[in-house]
Structures are given as C-alpha cells and as structure tokens.
Amino acid sequence: MAPAKTPRPIIDKLHAEMQKALQAPALQERLRTLGVEPLPLTPTEMDARVKSEIEGFKAFAKAAGLKAN
C-alpha cells in the first residue's frame, strides 16, 4: 500500500523490492506464523482487489443496515 497519487515509478520500485523480500524463506515463514499468506500481486492487481473488497464491504454494510456517522 502507498498513499494515493504516489508516482508510478515509486510504486514500481516498492513492488520490485517487496517481491525480492518475499522470496526470503525466513520472511515467508514469519508471515505464515502470523497468519498471513503472501500474495505476489502486481500493483494493478492490488488496485483491483482493494476496489473489489471495498465494494463487498459496502454491500455488507447496506445489507446489515449500517450507516456512517
């Protein structure tokens, strides 16, 4: 994740470095012990996933009759 409007070259650099880090077996194991399954998504795939999850939460909130204050 990065702030909105982060320049694409910075997003690409962060993505590349994260992909390298996720190759380390020790990091993979640590994440799994925390209940996290690493997902090697591209920035575009991550954007789509977040948007999809937001829509799902909106639908859930509406179905449950929840309203923001």
N, C-alpha and C positions, 0 to 999 in steps of 0.2 A: 504494500500500500504506500501511496505517496500523496501529498496534497494535490488538490485539483489544480490544473493548469501547470503542473510540473513539465518542463520542456521534455520532449520525446527523447533527445539524446541522453538525458539523465535517467529517464525511465529505462531505456535500453541498457545503460551501464549497470544500473541497480539489478535489472533482471539477469544480466550475464554473470554478475558477481554472486547473486543468490543461487543461480544454477550450479556454479562451481562449488559453493559452500555445501549445497545439498548432496553433492557427490561423496562427501566425507562420511564413512560408515559410522563414526562416533556421533556425528550430528544426527544422522538418520535414527540411530538407536535412541538417542536422548529425546528426540521429538516423539518417537513411538512410546517411550516410557511416560511421556506427558499426555498421551492420548491423541497425538497429532499425526496424521498421515500426510507426508509431503506430497503435494500435487504440483508437478512441473508444468504449470500453465504459462502460456505466453501472456504478455500484457493485454493483448486483445481478448484472449480467452478469459482472463481475470475480470476485465471490464464487463463482459457478457455475464459471467457468473454472478458478480455483485449485483448487477441490474436485475437479473432473474430472481435472486434471493430477496431483494427489496420488494419486488412485485409480489412475491409469495408472502412476505410479512404483511404487506398492505392488505392482501386478500384475507389473510388470517385475522387481522385486526378488524376488518369490516365485518367478517362473518361472526366474530365474537362480540360485535357491537362496541368495540373500543374506540375512544375518541381522544385526540391530543388536547391537552390544556393550553 
